[in-house]
Amino acid sequence: MGDAQIGLMTATPIIIVFAIVLRRLGVLSTVATVSAVSLSVAIATVLFTTQ
């Protein structure tokens, strides 16, 4: 496993937790939170498989 893949495995959960925290604080709507989480997972999946 390369450094880029380890970075993706570290950054993606941080992005997801950050989006959930912002949702609970009322900064993001539910649609925005779902979009942020799903897009970050999709991007991480594509980048992880192409590395």
Buried (B, 14 or more C-beta within 10 A) or exposed (E): EEEEBEEBEEEBEEBBEEBBEBBEEEEBEEEEBEEBBEEBBEBBEEBBEEE
